[in-house]
Amino acid sequence: MAQTRQVIDRLITRFPDRAPEIRNSALSDPTFRDICDDLAIAVETLSSFEARPDAATCSEISEYKTLVSELEVEAGTYLARLESR
């Protein structure tokens, strides 16, 4: 649950104008929750790579930063589609 809360906070920071939809969708929309779960895993994995002693040369960091960004965009796009319904 803590990871989910952190992801919700992260998405609200990225999309502050969509804060109510983010909160509501996190509670009631299984598809949005799946995106949040994927984002939580990606953020946690990125953090673990960044904490490694060889982080400066760890290629996975760049890959996971891209993945995190893509998942944030996916969440925003999903919310925009909900809004246009």
C-alpha positions as CSV (number, residue, x, y, z in Angstrom):
1,M,0.0,0.0,0.0
2,A,2.9,2.4,0.7
3,Q,4.2,2.0,-2.8
4,T,0.7,2.7,-4.2
5,R,0.5,5.9,-2.1
6,Q,3.9,7.0,-3.4
7,V,2.9,6.3,-7.0
8,I,-0.4,8.3,-6.5
9,D,1.6,11.2,-5.0
10,R,4.1,10.9,-7.9
11,L,1.3,11.1,-10.5
12,I,-0.4,14.0,-8.7
13,T,2.9,15.9,-8.7
14,R,3.3,15.2,-12.5
15,F,-0.4,15.9,-13.3
16,P,-1.6,18.2,-10.5
17,D,-4.7,19.3,-12.5
18,R,-5.9,15.7,-12.5
19,A,-5.5,15.0,-8.8
20,P,-9.1,14.2,-8.2
21,E,-9.3,11.8,-11.1
22,I,-6.0,10.1,-10.0
23,R,-7.3,9.5,-6.5
24,N,-10.7,8.3,-7.7
25,S,-9.3,6.0,-10.4
26,A,-6.8,4.6,-8.0
27,L,-9.7,3.5,-5.8
28,S,-12.2,2.4,-8.4
29,D,-10.5,1.6,-11.7
30,P,-8.8,-1.8,-12.0
31,T,-7.0,-0.8,-15.3
32,F,-5.6,2.4,-13.7
33,R,-4.5,0.4,-10.7
34,D,-2.7,-2.0,-12.9
35,I,-0.8,1.0,-14.5
36,C,0.0,2.2,-11.0
37,D,1.2,-1.3,-9.9
38,D,3.5,-1.4,-12.9
39,L,4.8,2.1,-12.2
40,A,5.4,1.1,-8.5
41,I,7.5,-1.9,-9.6
42,A,9.5,0.2,-12.1
43,V,10.2,2.9,-9.5
44,E,11.2,0.4,-6.9
45,T,13.5,-1.4,-9.4
46,L,15.0,1.9,-10.5
47,S,15.7,2.8,-6.9
48,S,17.5,-0.5,-6.3
49,F,19.7,0.0,-9.4
50,E,20.5,3.6,-8.3
51,A,21.6,2.3,-4.9
52,R,24.1,-0.2,-6.4
53,P,27.8,0.6,-5.9
54,D,28.2,0.4,-9.7
55,A,25.3,2.8,-10.4
56,A,27.5,5.1,-12.4
57,T,28.0,2.4,-15.0
58,C,24.7,0.6,-14.7
59,S,22.8,0.7,-18.0
60,E,19.6,-0.5,-16.5
61,I,19.2,2.9,-14.8
62,S,18.6,4.7,-18.1
63,E,16.3,2.0,-19.2
64,Y,14.2,2.1,-16.0
65,K,14.1,5.9,-16.1
66,T,12.6,5.7,-19.5
67,L,10.2,3.0,-18.4
68,V,9.1,5.1,-15.4
69,S,8.5,8.1,-17.7
70,E,6.6,6.0,-20.2
71,L,4.3,4.6,-17.5
72,E,3.6,8.1,-16.1
73,V,2.7,9.2,-19.7
74,E,0.5,6.1,-20.0
75,A,-1.3,7.0,-16.8
76,G,-1.9,10.5,-18.0
77,T,-3.1,9.3,-21.3
78,Y,-5.5,6.9,-19.7
79,L,-6.9,9.6,-17.5
80,A,-7.4,11.9,-20.5
81,R,-9.3,9.2,-22.3
82,L,-11.5,8.8,-19.2
83,E,-12.2,12.5,-19.2
84,S,-13.2,12.5,-22.8
85,R,-15.9,9.9,-22.3
